[in-house]
Amino acid sequence: MGDMKYVAGVDIGNATTEVALAKIDGQDIEFLTSGIGPTTGIKGTLQNISGVFMSLKNALEKAGITMASAEVTMIPQTYVTLTDEADITNIGRILDLLDDDDDVQEVYHNWEE
């Protein structure tokens, strides 16, 4: 068997947010449980995070899994490939400047490095 992982699928509806929780062990996939909570805020906005978190926490508790940590990340739906050396240099410089700024907590981009 390979590395065991848990994966959650999230469906944000108009009134409720549902989470399906599964365990992946190598090639084996096992549905564990689901969770539901109210949809918070407007769909597709950061206000949805608390609703998603509540639904995920509900599913994990039902499966008897303790959440060690949780974090929010942004995953782009599309990526951009830069080919011009000047563009690559500029985006690298911008990312370095943002990384050096103590006021910046997270930086997300869709540049395919």
C-alpha positions in Angstrom: 0.0 0.0 0.0 1.1 3.6 -0.6 0.8 6.7 1.6 -2.6 7.1 3.2 -4.3 10.4 2.6 -7.7 11.9 3.3 -9.5 14.0 0.7 -12.6 16.1 1.0 -14.9 17.2 -1.8 -16.9 20.4 -1.1 -20.2 21.5 -2.6 -21.2 25.0 -1.8 -25.0 25.4 -2.4 -27.3 28.3 -1.9 -28.4 27.2 1.6 -26.0 24.5 2.7 -22.4 23.4 2.2 -21.8 19.7 2.0 -18.5 17.9 2.4 -17.8 14.3 1.4 -14.8 12.7 3.1 -12.8 9.8 1.7 -9.6 7.9 2.6 -7.1 7.1 -0.1 -4.6 4.3 0.6 -2.5 3.5 -2.6 -5.1 2.6 -5.2 -7.9 2.0 -2.7 -10.5 4.7 -2.1 -13.0 4.4 0.7 -15.9 6.8 1.3 -15.9 7.6 5.0 -18.7 10.1 5.7 -20.2 13.4 4.8 -20.9 16.7 6.7 -23.2 19.5 6.2 -23.4 23.1 7.4 -25.0 26.4 6.4 -23.6 28.3 3.5 -22.0 31.5 4.8 -21.7 34.7 2.8 -21.9 34.9 -0.9 -20.9 31.8 -2.9 -17.3 32.1 -4.3 -16.2 34.6 -1.7 -14.0 34.4 1.4 -17.1 34.6 3.6 -17.7 31.0 2.5 -14.7 29.8 4.4 -16.5 29.5 7.8 -19.3 27.4 6.2 -16.8 25.1 4.5 -14.8 24.8 7.7 -17.9 23.9 9.8 -19.0 21.3 7.2 -15.5 19.8 7.1 -15.2 19.7 10.9 -18.6 18.0 11.1 -17.5 15.3 8.6 -14.1 14.7 10.4 -15.8 14.4 13.8 -18.3 11.9 12.4 -15.3 9.9 11.0 -13.5 10.1 14.3 -10.6 12.0 12.9 -9.0 14.8 14.9 -8.1 17.9 12.8 -4.5 18.6 13.6 -4.4 21.9 11.6 -6.3 23.7 8.9 -5.3 26.4 6.5 -6.8 28.3 3.6 -5.1 28.3 0.2 -6.0 29.5 -3.2 -5.7 27.2 -6.2 -5.9 28.8 -9.6 -8.2 27.4 -12.2 -5.8 28.4 -15.0 -2.1 28.9 -15.1 0.0 31.3 -17.2 3.3 30.3 -18.7 5.8 33.1 -19.2 8.3 32.8 -22.0 9.7 36.3 -22.3 12.8 36.7 -20.1 11.8 40.2 -19.1 8.4 39.0 -17.9 10.0 36.2 -15.9 12.5 38.6 -14.3 9.8 41.1 -13.4 7.4 38.5 -11.9 10.4 37.0 -9.9 11.3 40.5 -8.6 7.6 41.2 -7.6 7.4 37.9 -5.8 10.7 38.5 -4.0 9.5 42.0 -2.9 6.2 40.6 -1.6 8.1 37.8 0.2 10.4 40.4 1.9 7.4 42.6 3.0 6.5 41.8 6.7 3.0 43.1 6.1 2.3 40.5 3.4 1.1 37.2 4.9 0.4 35.1 1.8 1.0 35.5 -1.9 -0.9 33.5 -4.5 -0.2 33.5 -8.2 -1.0 31.5 -11.3 2.4 31.7 -12.9 3.5 28.2 -14.0 7.2 28.3 -13.0 
